[in-house]
């Protein structure tokens, strides 16, 4: 199992000083530190850095322009792959021709190190961009076909009910031939099967569900991926999952780390309640996301999450044991979310160094019990 890193650029309140100057200072510092951390991750042997595309999510995700961030990193790193995690593909967010252009450009700048993740986002972002929520999945699928067609064909033209494009040469073409590996964010019911059947890698962001649920998702994905009808020209049969990761030099974990876990989960729970689950009844919500119920009631069962290995926090031995469980579930790449909450830059750098020097070599030797 490979180790990746994920960056949303968390900028939690309180920000220093008066708005907007305090916000600007906090954001600039977070970006500077993120770049330094990723350069270290490159040297430590991490496989991929995934950069999200999120809009208007104050505090927890100040990363709306992943192509700019990854393009910058491409020139500062040597081996780590550049993951779009994910580009928002339904019509309204970004025209397919712009997705084709920006992903291919980063692929060239990085010398062929791009992984292209795709997704639909949530109603909070969809409504702000005028995306047709009911048709977002159809738009997602059609946009992928259009983007890969623009990469494949010298001149491309297209006409459908939803999208029309005149005959043009879309430049540049990707460095990787025929194009970068493609992934799909799998968060909603049935999405694991869709990813597998479509020949796409699965990005599992089901962080609020038990590992047993993730195991069922992986099994469903593998079954569907056994006989795919590929949506792109590259078939990617891989599973990546992400969770909060923090390593310590000794057995003791500082109280502030657990407080940061609680902050992160509360922030996520409130966002989910307001923007992603308003259409569900309380009974449906509790059945679909059983671990959200205490969060909605103001309690974050950090000890439960830790005991269930839903988060990977502790010394080297603890982290290795927890990470091996993910490998046993069939996860090919564990995406380490290391920059979250109120963790200090030096602590994150230490986590990356310990993971690189002591954990990654151990995982390279491990043969999962799948």
Secondary structure, 3 states (H helix, E strand, C coil): CEEEEEECCCCCCCCCCCCCHHHHHHHHHHHHHHHHHHHHHHHHCCCEEEECCCCCECCCECCCCHHHHHHHHHCCCCCCEEEEEEEECCCCCCCHHHHHHHHHHHHHHCCCCEEEEEECCCHHHHHHCCCCHHHHHHHHHHHHHHHHHHHHCCCEEEECCCCEEEEECCCCCCCCCCCCEEEEEECCCCHHHHHHHCCCEEEECCCCCCHHHHHHHHHHHHHHHCCCCCCCCCCCCCEEEEEEEEECCCCCCCHHHHHHHHHHHHHHHHHHHHHHCCCCCHHHHHHHCHHHHHHHCCCCCHHHHHHCCCCEEECHHHHHHHHHHHHHCCCCEEEEECCCCCCCHHHHHHHHHHHHHHHHHHHHHCCCCC
